[in-house]
Structure formats: C-alpha cells, structure tokens
C-alpha cells in the first residue's frame, strides 16, 4: 500500500525543540534542517513525504521543488498551509493509499481526519524519526555475519569423528 506523509513545516519547526532553537538563529537553517530530517525519514521508511510551508503573506503563485528527493511546497499568496494540505489530501485520497498529515493544529487534525487521512502530531512524527534513526544505527553497528559454509558442518558427526581418528593416525 502506498503511503504519503504531508507535513506542516512551520508547525514542526515551532514544535520540535531542536528546530525551535535553530529558528531563533535562522529560519532558513531551521527549514533546511527539517528538510534533511524528513528526507532521511522518507529514505528509510519508504513513505512519500510532502513538506508544506505557509507563504500566506508573501506575494506570488507559490513554489514547488524537490530537495533530497523530498517534495517541498510553498503556498500561493493568500493561501494558508492548512488549505494546501486539505487540497493535497483530497487529490491523493484513493484506494490502496494511506495519507498521513503531521500537524499539531487540532482544528486541522479534525478536518483532515474528516477527509479520510490519518493524523500525526509533531511529537509523534519526531518519535518516528528518532526510532528510525535508532534502527539505522543498530543495523550499522551490527552487520549481519554471513553463515559459514564449512565441510564439517555438513558431515554426519560420527563420520567426522572417524575422519579425525584417521587424520591422527589412530
């Protein structure tokens, strides 16, 4: 089943402690760090991630680009992130698809749930990202050792004992 995750970008930046501190220094750096985190999550989870940033007060037609294989959208002038998220959910809802929306905005959670999507709070998404990182680290630290395919592992133990006696000259 195909899975999509639509993320309210500024909502995550405002809710995740690491990004809050970074935002206070540079909003652009906080956005870039969020993009990196979600690109990593997309890579190990297989979920297609769409990141939405609100450009409500910014004149223009909106913007869409890909960064690290992650789809990043900025809203159009006078369009909120919530409106764009709702439109995306409506477009993506189909059989054999699961749509998740990550936002801590309670009103938006109710709306997208009514449209048929699942909701994730900012803290739930952060927990999933951290768990994924732990799994990756665990796999990196403990590479699977190949099973040894030795001759003595395939020989009957009694025959192996006889061969060992012959080798010793007994």
Secondary structure, DSSP 4 states (H G I P E B T S, - for coil): -EEEEEEEHHHHHHHSHHHHHHHHH-HHHHHHHHHHHHHHHHHHH-PEEEEEE--TTS-SS-EEEEETTEEEEEPPTT--HHHHHHHHHHHH--TTEEEEEE---HHHHHHHHHHT-EEE-HHHHHHHHHHHHHHHHHHHHSPPPPPP--GGGTS-HHHHHHHHHHHHT-
